[in-house]
């Protein structure tokens, strides 16, 4: 399908359990366009260097601010002189999240979640380790707007805002061929991480559900994700994702008859995990707790600096 669309997939390995990210290359309106870039590291540089020597890159589209999509954008822009496009909300987050003030706030958030001090420090340090993987930041020349049309390869694609995984995540949809570049919104084998961190979207899980139902109305036949293999029948996968999160909400709600901390809820949902995966687990646990709270299924209160949640 990618060949038919005149799109080249550029797969960049990553040193994590999720061990790759798919970026994409195709002709745009005025030259060649890249969608997403990988981490700023030597592996990524070695993959992009021969590509940018061969193609005249005019535009770089960043689907969201997470390091595996955004990290190499600044360097790639410097090397090619390309314009960078992304949503305004994720431009702001991407250029502030890894700064010292934000990371300090992150440590305070982990403390409020009831995490042990050594784990809170380790999690904050793991987050700060991404600084060199995302800098230099790009200069964002254009903001992506809902409904904007972008030429990419053979087709034009509509920019669709699909917040949840990030506040400003986009997907790209071509109606004629019923194709969706789902980025990290809909993945074939795993549920995209949906996290809340006491800022940004107040209810990211609700936003994710709304975004899934938005795509569900399109009845997309062919999905090209940023992780994993392309697959058919978006709606089948959307139903699986909705059911998965409803099961998680039910599980956590059943276990909060007595007040529980975020740490306790995280153990119920995920058990013990390595540091890198623990930060995703804590954020996702918070997203589920806040969903229950904002939908009047539990109350929350603070005691001795720690948040507790309890079913009503």
N, C-alpha and C positions, 0 to 999 in steps of 0.2 A: 504493500500500500504506500509506503514512504516513497518508493521509486516512482509510482504513479503520480504522487503529489509533487514530485521533483524536490524532495526534501532529503537531506543527509543527516542521519543521526550520529552524533559524536558522543560516545560513552566514555566518561571519565571515572576511573577507579577512585574509591575513597577508603581511608583507613579505619572504617567503622563496621559495625554489624551490617548496616545498610551500606553495601560496599561499592555502590556506583551511583552516578547521576547521569541521565541522558540530557544532553544539550542538542541543539538543532541548527542546521545551516541551510540556507536557501537564498535564491535571488529575491530581492525586495523591489521597491519602487525605483530606487536610484543606485542600486549596487547590491552587494550581498549583505544579508542580515543574519545575525546570530541570536538564538534564543537561549539565554542562560549560559553560565560560564564555568562552573566548578569552583573549588576552593583555590585560594591563592597559594599554590605550592609548586614544587618542581615537577611533579607528575602532570599537573594541569598545563604548565608552561610547555613541557615537551610534546604534549598532544596538540596544543593550539599553534605553536610556532610554524610548523610546515603548512598549516591551513591558511594562516594569515599571510604567509609569503605568496601563496598561490591565488588567493581571492582578495578582491578589493572590498574590505568590510566597511560599510557605511553606517549601519545601525546595529545596536545591541539592545535587545529587549529582555528585561529582567522581570520574570513572572512574580517574584517575591523576594524578601530581604534575607532569607536564610542562607548561611554561608556557602552551601554547596551550589546555590544558584547565583548568588550575588558576589561571592568572594573575589573572583578574578576580574570582575567587571572594570575596576579602576585601572588595573595594569593593562588589560586588553584595550581599553579606551586610549591609554597613552601610546600603545604600540600601533594602533590603527587610525587614530583620529576620529573614530566613529562617534556618532551621537548615541547617547544612552536614554532609553525609555523605561519608565516604571511608574507605578501608581504613587501619588503624592504621599499617602499615608505610609507606604513601605519605604519610600525614600527617607522620610523622617526617622522611622524606626531603624532602618539599616545604617544610618549615619550617626546614631546616638546610642544604640543598644550596647555596644561594646566599649563605651567610654567609662571612665572610672566612677563617675557619679551614678550611672545606671547599674554598674556591677556592685557598688556598695549597697544600693537599694535592693538588689537581688539577694545579697547575704541577709539583709533584714527580713526579707520575705521568707527565706528558708527558716530563719529563727521562729517567725510567727507561725510557720507550718508545724512546729514542734519537732523539727529535725534535730538530731544530736549535733553538738557543736562541731565535732570533727567532720561529720558528713556535710554540714552546712558550709564549712570552710572548703572542703574538697569539691563540692558542687560548684561553688562560686569560682574556685580556681580553674576548674574544668571549663567553665564558661569563658573566663578571661583568656584561656589558651587559644581561643579563636581569633584574638586581635590580629596577629600577623597573617591569618588566613583570610581576612576580609579587607585589609588595607594594602594600597591606598584606596580610599573611597572613590567611586566615579563621580564625575559631574553630570547630574541628570539634566539633560537638555529638553526633554519633553515628558509630560505626564500622560499616562495612559488613562483614558476616560471610558466609561461604560458605553458600549455601542460603537466605539471607534472601529473603523475597518482598516485592516493591515494586509498588504500584499505579501505573501510568503510562499515562494515557489510558484506552483501552478495556480494556486487559488487565493481568494481573499478570505480573511477570517474576521469575525466579529469578536471584539474584546468583551468578555463577560466577567463581571466582578463575582468572585466566588469566595468571599471571606469565610474564615473558620480556621484553617491551618495557619494562615497569617491574616492580619487585619486587611491587607491590601492585595491578597492573592488574586490573580486572573487566570482564566482559561480562554482558549481561542477556538472558535466554532465556525465551521464551514457548512452552511445549510445544504448547498448543492450536492455535496458528497456525503453528508451526514457524518462528518469527522469532527472529533473534539481532541485538541491538544489539552489534556486534562491537568497538565503540570502535576502538582501534588494534591489536587482536590479529590480525584478518584484514582486509586491505585488498585492493581489487580489482585494482589495477594495479602497486603497488609492494610490496616486502617491508618490514614494519615494522622500524625500527631495533632491533637487539638488541645492547646494549652491556654491557661489563664494565669496572669502574673500581677494581679492587683492594679493593672493599668491597661490601656487599650480597650478593646471590646469588652463590655461588661459581661457578656454571655456568649463566648465564642462557640460553644457547642450548639446553642440555638441558631447562631448564624450559620454554622456548618449544615445543620438540618435544612435551613431555608435555602442555602446554596445548592444542596443536593436535589431538593424538590424543584428548584429553578431549572437545573439541567434535566431532571426527569421529564419535564414538560416537552423537551426537545426530542425525546426518544432517539438518542444518538445511536447509530449503528456501529461506528468504529471509533475506538478510544486509543489515543497515543499518550501514555503516561510518562512522567519524568523518572520513574523507577519501575523496573519490571518490563514485561513484554506487552506490546499492543494487544487489545482484546476486543471482542464484539459484544454488543448488547449492554450498553451503559446502564439501562434501567434495572437489569438483573443484579448488577453489582451494587447499584444504589440501594436497592431493597436490602441486600445483605449488610451494607454498612449501617443503615438505619436500624435494622434489627439488632446488630451487634451492640450499638450504643444504648439501645433500650434495655438490653440484657444487663449491661454494665450499670446503668442507672438503677435498675431493680435490685441488683446485687448490693450495691452500696447503700441503698435506701433501707434494705432489710437489716443492715448491720449498724444502723445509727439510732436505734431505739434509746440507747444511752449515748451521751455526748462523745464524739470521736474527733481526734485531731486529723489534720491532713496526712500526717505521717501514718497514723493507724489506717486510714482509708486507703492510702497508697499500698500498704502491705496487703490489704484485703484484695485489691484489684490486681497487683503485680508481683507481690512477694519481694524477695531480695534480688537486686539487679546490680550490674556493674555501674560505676560512677556515671559514665557517659549516658547510659540508658536511664539512670535514676532521675536525671533532670527532666527528661521527657515524661517519665511516669508521674512525677510530682505535679508538673504543669497540667497533665491530662486529668489527674485526680481532682485538682482544683477546678478544672472546667466542669467536671461532672457535679461536684459539690455546689458550685455556684449556679449551675442549671437547676438543681433541686431547690436551692434557696430562692432563686428568682421566680420559680414556678410554684412557690408557696407550699413546697413539700417538706421543708425543714426550716429550722431557725438557725442562726449562727450568733455566737457571742464570743467575746474575748475575755480570757482569764489569765492573769499573770503574763500578759504579752503574747499569748498563744490563742489562735482561733480554734473554736470548737463548733461542730455541726451536730444537730439532733433533730430527728424526725418529729413532725408535729402530730 
